[in-house]
Amino acid sequence: MNERASALIRYGLAASAPGAAAAAQFLLQLALLRFVDSAAFGQFAFILGLVQFGYGLSNALISTPYTVNINAPAFEPKQALSFFTVNLLFSVAWGAVCGGAAAVLGATHEAWLFAFLGFLAMIRWFGRAHLYALHRPIQAAASDLIYSLALVVILGAACLMGLSLAMGALTVSLATIAGLVALGGDFMVEQFRRAWAGSLRHYGGVWREQSRWTLLGVVSSEATANAHAYAVTLCAGPAAFAPIAATSLFVKPIALALTSLTQLERPAMARCLSAGDMPAALRGVRRFRTAVLGVWSVTIAAGVFVLAWYPHLLFKSSYDLPSLSIAFSLWAVISLLQCWSMPSSILLQAAQWFRPLAMWGLACAALAILAVAILVLTVAPIYSLLGIVLGQAVTNLSMVMLEARLKRSANPGSAMERAEFKTSAVL
């Protein structure tokens, strides 16, 4: 099988499985739009956003360094054990965050369900990354597909019984359990057995060299991409956040495809760079970008079709259609910018350029937060998305500059360039 055919199969698996998960989650949130009021929908959407943020934190703290380390020539088994320990602790902590946020937003009776959901979701997310790192994408994709099927089936039963905020949280939790089972008993045994066998002491080097920078990058990326969610929800309440969250459903397939393809492509790029094959790594960047731009095109076309001809199928009459159209247009621009910048970001992560990524991310986050704060305080909450557009645009510029420096540093005779970068060039 040639390289192009192999890449097509890998991308097909990595894109179709999270695409099915996105479709199932879309059905769930669509049902919630019809069954619950805007405040409850805003609460649910905000907690799901926290779960998504948890995926990013998991990538930073665990999945990214784990993938890079076990694919590196100097692989250390004891260090690998520490990732299972960190993952268990992180999963418990993030479950508490999700439950606490639900309680603060007024969903006090459902808080324990959201805490359970947050814990399960983080365990499954690392399980997928573990399988991708071991180059077993079919099993990882099977977990997504089983999760999607279970979510649709359980959602159908929940709708017959009367869908509520609590039923929505329970539905996702049960589907996540099904996805965990599909990962295989081997992973679950390893997760809990290795968590006790591992030592945080062996994770210290990973934290100093990689995780603290990727964590800083993820936090700044979250601020760049989702500052509006926190600002609008805290300042105007979950009901004001509902229209923004509702239109974001249209671009969820793009976000999930980006995340899943990241887990697939990062280890491949890391292997290429470890072997000194920069051209192969750059081909991976181009394939990644082509794939996600294709997903973007199809997804946005579907969103335009629904909003133009059948908006009443999704939204109650209480939602303002012009505001929904504005929000959708801004989401389309934001997701396009993300599709363009993410492949370059993954290349830089594979090259372990974590510090410059983090420093640029901080600058972009500060700009986005400032813009969002000004927009929320001066205009309608819906326009807070313009601050995210600005932050993502600067992120794209930074990726172009950093990728160009990486290419130069990979050229023969460029030791001076590499030394200059390591000692001084972080912005």
N, C-alpha and C positions, 0 to 999 in steps of 0.2 A: 504494500500500500504506500503510495507516494505521500510526501509531506502535506500537500494541499488537501488530499482526501482525508488524511488523518486529522488535520486541523478542523475540517468541516464536521467530522463526526464528533470531535471533542466539543466544538462550539455548539453543535446541535443539541447535545446532551446538556451542556451547561446552561444554555439559554431556554430550552423547552421546559426543563424541570422547574426552575424558578418562575418561568412564565405561567405554568400551571398553578403554582402557589400564589402568584399575583392575581390570577383570575379568580381563584377561590376566595382570597381575601377581599377582592373587589365585590364579589357576590355578598360576602358577609357585611361589609360596610354599606353596600347598597340596601340590603335588607334592614340594617339599623336605621338608615336614612328614612325608611318608610314606617318603621315600627316605633321609634323613640323620638323624643323631642330634641331640639337643637342643642340644648345644654348637655343632655346625656350623650349625644353623638360627639360633641366636642370633647367630653371627658374620655370617651373610648378612643377617639383619634389621638388625643394627646398621649395616653398611655401607650398606644401602639407606636407612636413616635419615640417614646422613651425606650421601648424594646428595640427599635431600629438603631437608636443611639447606642444601646448596649451591644449590638452586633459590631458597631464600629470600635467601641472600646475593647471588645473581645479580640477583634483583629489586631488592635494595637498592642495589647498586653500579652496576648497568647498566640493567636493564629499566625500573624506575620512572622514574629521571631521563631516560632516553632517550625514553620514551613522552611524558612531560610536555614535554620540550624540543622534540621535532619537531612537536608539536601546538600549541606556543605561537606567538603572533603574531610574536615576534622570534626566529625560527628561525635558528640559526647552523650552516651546513654544516660548517665546520671542527671545531666542537665535536662534531657527530654522528660524524665520523670517529674521534674519540678513544674512543668507546664500543666500537668494534670492536677497537681496540688493547687496551683494558682487559679486554674479554671473552676474548681469546686468552690473555693473561697469567693471568687468573683461572682459566681452564679448565685450564691446565697446573698451576697451584698446587693446585687442588682435586683433580685427579687424583693428585698426590703425596700429599695428605692421606688420600685413600681407600686408596691402596696402603699407606701407612705404618700406618694404623689396622688394616688386615687383618693386617699382619705382627705388630703388637703383640698382637693377639688370638689369634695362633697359626696363622693361615692364611698361612704364609710362602710356600708354593708358589703360592698363588693371588693373592698381593699384586699382581703386575704386571697381572693381568686386572682386578682391582678399580680399579687406577690408570687403566687404559685406559678402563674404564667411566665413571669419574668425569669424565675429560676429554671424552669424547664426549657425555655427558649435559648438561654445561654448555654446550657448543657448540650442541646442539639446542635447549636451553631458550631461549637468547637468540634463536635463529632463529625460534622460535614468537612470542616477544615482538615481534620485528621485524615480522613479518607482521601481528600484531594492531595494532601501532602504525600501520601503513600501511593499516589497515582492510581487510585481506584474510583474514577469519576462516575462509573455506572452505579455503584452502590450509593454514592452520595446523591446522585440524581434520583435514585429509587426512593430515598428518604423524602425528598421534596414531593415526588408524585404521590406517595402514600399519604403524606400530610395533606396534600391538596384534596385527594379523594375523600379522606376522612372528614375534612372540614366541610365539604359540600354535603355529605350524607348527614352529618350531625346537625348542620345548619338547617337542612330540610326538616328534620325532626323538631328542632327548636322553633322554627316558624309555625309548625302545626300546633305546638304547645303554647305559643305566644312569646315572641322574641323580646327580651329585655336586656338591660345593660349587664346584669349578672349572667344571663344565658349566653350573651355574646362572649364574655370572658371565659365561661366554662367551655364553650364550643371550641375556642382556640386552644385552650389547655388540653382538652381531650385529643384534638387533632395533633398537637405537638407530641403527646405521648405516643401516638401511632407512628409519627415520624421518627421518634427515638427508637422504637422497636425495629423499624426498618433499617436503622444504622447497623444492626446486628448485635447479638449478645456479647461479642468479643469486645466491642468498644465500651459498652456499659461496665463490663467486668474490669477492663483496663482503667476506665475513668475512676472508679471507686477504689480499686486495689492500688493503683499507682499513686492516687492522691495521698494515701497514707505512707507509701514507700518513698515518695519524693520529699525533697527538702527545699525550703525557701532559700537556703544558703546557696544552692546551686543556681538559683534564678538571679542572684545578685548581679552577676556579670552581664546577663541578658538585659537587666534593668538599666545598668549603667551605660551599656554600649548601644542598645537598640530601643527598648520598650519606652523609656522616658521620653525619647524624641518622637516615637510614633504616637504615644499617648498625647503629647502636646499637639501633634499634628491633627489627631482625631478631634480633640476638644476644640481646637481652633476651626476645624472644618465644620463641626457641628454648629458652632457659633455663626460661621459664614453662611451655612445652608439653612439653619433653622432658628435664627435669632427672632424671627417674626413670631414663631409659635409660642415661645416663652414670653415675649413682650406683649403680644395680643392677649394671650390667656391670662397673664398676671394683671394686666392693666384693664382689660375689658371683659374678661370672663370667658368660659368655655363656649357660650352661645355665639359670641363675636368671632371666635376662632372657627366655628363650624363651617361657614362658607369656604374659607381658605382650605380647611381640611378636606371638605367634600370635593373640591376641584382637584386637589392633589391626588385623588384616587386615579385620575386619568393617567398620571405619569408614574404610578407605582410599578408597573411592569418594567419601566426603564431603570428605576432605582434597583430593583431586584436583579435585573440582568447585569447591571454594572457590578453589584456586589458579588454575584456568583462567578462571573467571568474573571473578576479580580482573584478569587480563590483558585481558579483554574490556571490563570496565566502567570501569576506571581512565581510559583515554583518553576515553571518552564523558563521564564526570563532569568531567574536566579541560576539555573543550571547553565544557560547560555553564557551568562556573564562570568560564572565560575570557570568556565572553559575558555574564556577570553574571546568568545564569538559575539562581538557587538552587532554585526549585521543580522544575525539570527534573532537577537533580542529586539532589534528595531523592526524586523518583519513581524514579530509578535505584536509590537505596538500598533502597526498598521492594520493587522488582522483584527485586533481588539477594537480599534476605532471604527473600522468598517462595519463590524458586527453590531456595535451599540448604536451607530448612526442608523443602521437598518431597523433596529428595534424602535428607535425614536420616531422614525418616519411613519411606521405602521401605527404606532400607539397614538401619535398626535393626529393622524388622519382619522382614526376611530373616534377620538375625542371631539374633533370638529364636527363629524357627522352627527354624533349624539346631541351635542349642544345646539346645532343648527336646526335639526328636524325633530328630535324626540326628547327634549329636556324634561318634559313632564313624566317620562318613565322613571327618571332618577330622583328628581327633586320635588318636594312639596311646594305648593303655591306660595308658602311663606318665604321661600328663598327668592332673592331678587336676581332675575336672569342677566341684566347688564353687568351686575357685580360679579356674577359667576363667570361671565365671558371674559371680563378683565382679568380675573384671577387665573383662569385657564391659560390665557395668552402669556401671562407672566411666568407661569409654571413651565410652559413650552420653551421659553427662552432660557430659563434657569436650567432645565434638564439638558438642553442642547449644549450649553456651556460645560456642564458636567461631563457629558459624553465626550467632548473634545479633550478635556484636561485629564480625565482619569487614567487613560492608557499611559500617558507620560508620567503621571504620579506613581503608577505601579512599577514602571521601569526604574525610576529613581529609588523606590523602596527596595526593589530587587538588588540594586547596586549598593544598598545600605547607606544612602545619602539621607539619613533620617533627620539629622540636625538642620540642614538647610531647608528641608521641607517644613520642619516645625517652625522655623523662624519666619519663613514666608507666610505660613499659615496664620501665625499670630498677627502679622501686619494686615492680612486680608480680613481676619476676624474682627480686628479693632475697627476697620473701616465699615464692615457690614453692620456691626452692632451700633455704631454711631449713627449710620444712615437710617437703620430701622427705628431707633429710638426717636429720632427727629420726625420721621414720617408718622409713627404711631401717635405722637403728641400733637402733630399739626394737621394731619389729614385723616381720612378714613382708614380703618385697620387694613382694608384690602390692599392699599397701596404700600404697606410695609414690605411687600414682596420686591419692590423696586430696590430696596437696600440689599436684598439677597442677590439681585441681578448685578449690582455694582460689585459686591464682594466676589462673585464668581468670575466676573470679567477680569478683575485683577489677578485672581488665581490662575486663569488661563495664561495671562502674560507671564506670570512667574514660572509656570511650567515650561513655556517656550524657552525662557532664559536658562533655566536649570538643565533642561535636556540638551541644549546647545553646549553647555559647559561639560556635561558628561561625555558627549561625543568627542569634544576636543581632548578631554583627559584620557580617552581610550586610544588616541592616536599614538603611534610610535614617536619617541622623542619628546613626549609631553610631560615628563616628570616635573618640570618646573611649574606647569599649569596645575598639576595635582597638588604639589606642595603648597602653592599659593592658595588653592581652594581650601585645603585642610586647615591652614593657619589663620586665614583672614576672611575668606569670602563666604559669609552666611546669608547675606542679603544682596 
